Amino acid sequence: DNNKQQGKHILIDREDRRSQLRTFKQGITCLKNGIPLMAFPEGKRSTQQGRLMEFKGGLFSMAIKTGVPVVPISLSHTHAIFPPYGLLPVQSGRGKLHVHVHEPIDSQGKTEQELSELVRQAFCDQLPECQLPMEVADDDDDMTAMAP
């Protein structure tokens, strides 16, 4: 469809409330027009040795407001291949880097918190122990602590 924008980046300045609102509105417009978004729910790269960090809410709020599903995509071992403060990858990702595309999660009828927890659980189900959030990794491998 020629009316759809493709390859557009929606940039956000986390320190500027107006930028956050503008980004949110742009995201909503894209989703309403059938343009999928790729966003990182943590908002930035992990500086905690690749561990999953807390999620920001904007992504889930956009999905709920527009009724679109969320397709979680988890990446493992990226911190070892391309450290957060590196300019270039430090080693080959062959045999180390893993990308897992999870089943879509319906956003309709869910709260932001519920949707966030479902995505977080999908990530935790596939990430290696060394990348799980500290509260999960320290819980003797008992993943029921993260159940919504």
N, C-alpha and C positions, 0 to 999 in steps of 0.2 A: 504494500500500500504506500503510495507516494506521499500521503499526508502525514505519515508517521516519521518522527525524528529518530535517527539512528546514530549511535556512537557519540551521543552528547554526554558530557560530564556535568554533573550537578555538584558544584563545590560548596563547601560549608566552612565558615570561620567559626570555630567552637567558642570563641571569646566574644562574638558579636551576636546579640539576641536577634537583631534584624536579619542577619544572614541566616540564622537558624530558621526563622519564620519563612523567609524567602525560599530556602531550600525545601522546607516542608511543603509549601504550596506548589513548587515546581514538581516535586515528587508525586503529589496527589494528581496534578494535571497529567503527568506522564501515564500514571496507572489508569486514570479514567479514559485516556486515549488508547489504551491497550498496549502501551510501551512498557515492557518489563524493566524493573530496576535491579541492579546488583548493588547490594550494600553490605557493609560489614557491621554486624550488630554490636561489636565491642567499640566501634568508633575509631579505632586506631590499632596499630600493631602491638602485640604483646611485648612488654619489656621484662616480663617475669619468666624468662627461660621458656617461652612458648606456651605457658599455661593459659587456659581459657579465662578471660576476664569477665567482669560484670557487663551486661548488655545495656545499651542506651535504648530509650523507649520510642524514639521517633519512627523507626522502621516499622515496628509493630502497630503503632497508631495509624500509619499510612495504610497498611494492609487492611486493618479493621474498617477504617473510614471508606475504603473503596471496595471492600469485600473480596479482594484478591487472595489467592492462596500464597503461602510462603513455601519456597522450595529451599530447604537448608542445604548448603554445600560446605562440608568440612574439609579443611586442609590440614594435613599432619606433617610434622617435621620441617615446616617452612623456616622456623627459627634457626635450625641447624644449617640449612642450605643458604639462607639469606638473612643474616642477623638484622635485627631492627635498626641498628645504627650503621650498617654496612652500605657502601655505595654499589657493590657488586656481589653476586653470589660467591661464597667462599669455597664451595665444593659442588660437585655434580649432584643433581637430585635423583639420578637413576637408582632405582631400587630403594630409595629412602622417602621421597616425596609421594604422598598419597592424597588423592582427591576422591571424596565420596559424595555422590549426589543422592540425597535422601528423598523419600516419598514426600509429595506435597502435603502441607498441613493447611486445612481449611481455616480461614480466619473468621468466618461468619459465626456469630453467636458466642464469640470468645472475648475475654477481656485482654488488655495488653499483657497483663501478668501471666494469664493462662497461655497465651500464644508464645510469649517469651520463654516460659518454662518448657513448653513442648519442643521448641527449637533447641534450647539448651540441652534437653535430654537426648535429642537426636544427635547432637554433637558429641555428648559424653559417651554415647553408645559406640562411637567409632574412633574416638581419639585414644592414643596410647596413654597409659597411666601417667607418664611424665608430663603430659599436657593437660591433664584434668585440673579443674580448679582446686586449690588447696583444701577446701572444705570437703571435697569429694575424695581426693587422693588420700587424705588423712583419716578417712572414715572406714578403714580396714576393707577397702574394696566393696563396701556395701552400697551399691548404687540406689537402693531404695530411699536413701536420704535425699535424693534429688527428685523423687517422684512428685508430680504436681498434686 
